[in-house]
Amino acid sequence: MKSISMLLVMMLALTACFGGGGGSTTEDRIQLERNTEFDGENLRVFVRWSDGTEASVNTTDDVIDVQPGVTPVPGHQARAWTFLKITDDATSVAHALVSWNPDDPADYLMAGWWARFPDQKPPVSFEDFMPFAIIDGPELDHGVTPQLPVDGTASYAGPAGGLYAYEAGSDWGENEGDFVLEEYQGTVTLTADFEDGSLKGCIGCVGDLATQRAHFGVFLGQEVSDLQGIAKDYELHLATAIIREDGMFDRDRVTLKHPTRNITLSEGFWGGALSSRQDTDGNPRLVMGFSSVYFEESDGSAGALTGSFLGLSERFRENGVSRFPPPQDK
């Protein structure tokens, strides 16, 4: 099966925005870009496609479902919105989870995804599937160079999730050729080495990845394939990335592993930003980012996972205390 990862990573719309083309290069690196507006009640999400056109959804006009959200951030509350956007040439389903400080709505984080389906019909192959991962929040938009530690290490952990697509090969018998589109959830674990200026991690190494049809039902229907749930036991190993002076990081290598499936190819990238707020150890209180991987298996199966993650520092998880770094001497 021909690799089509270039299609899957055509563009990611992010606070730290990755340009199109299938990975980072010297010229194509993460750039700061806001993708949301939030005032404590109302949310607007806006993205820019690879052809330069823009699209947006908001909680006044486009919401089809709203639910209380779950957030790992101490002191925050959360809400989850699902949006449906229909235009002349495509249908989009978007999901946004916002976590915010009820006493200060400007202290918020947003993670979600935007799935765009050309021709207003459910996808039947990868060519019909256009996934976008979205992260945003004021503390990721530094504006000034963040104050990062010069030595020591810090560990981070938290939720990861996004979109999962899979086309079944010969091992799946009568299901061969089926195309599955679902959502996945798991846990990200990260380690930052500030002396080396590096970050690495894994999604799925702690706990299992879980797949579910949580927000696609309005468009794809509630009936799920016999292949639903097969993402369990996949692990996304996030190769060591260098932390830049602006707190951003990216790496064009994500390796997928599975204990029983024979993976013959995995191509991907990951990136994101360290928070401009510190925990009580003086480390960034959280890391937020995205990952995307396309893979093929020996029986002709192929899949992709595209999503975002939020990792809180161990100290911040323990005491829930954070602060802005002290002013730098001029």
Salt bridges, closest charged atoms under 4 A:
GLU33 OE1 - ARG48 NH1 3.06
GLU37 OE1 - ARG44 NE 3.30
GLU41 OE1 - ARG79 NH1 3.70
GLU54 OE2 - ARG48 NE 3.63
ASP62 OD1 - LYS85 NZ 3.96
ASP89 OD2 - ARG116 NH2 3.93
ASP107 OD2 - HIS76 NE2 3.36
ASP107 OD2 - ARG277 NH1 3.33
ASP107 OD1 - ARG285 NH2 3.06
ASP136 OD1 - ARG34 NE 2.77
GLU139 OE2 - ARG285 NH2 2.58
ASP171 OD2 - ARG261 NH1 3.02
GLU182 OE2 - ARG213 NH2 2.94
GLU183 OE1 - HIS215 ND1 2.58
ASP208 OD2 - LYS232 NZ 3.93
GLU235 OE1 - HIS237 NE2 2.89
ASP246 OD2 - ARG244 NH2 2.82
ASP250 OD2 - ARG244 NH1 3.64
ASP252 OD1 - ARG251 NE 3.94
ASP281 OD2 - ARG315 NE 2.87
GLU297 OE1 - ARG261 NH2 2.82
ASP299 OD1 - ARG261 NH2 3.10
GLU318 OE1 - ARG315 NH1 2.49
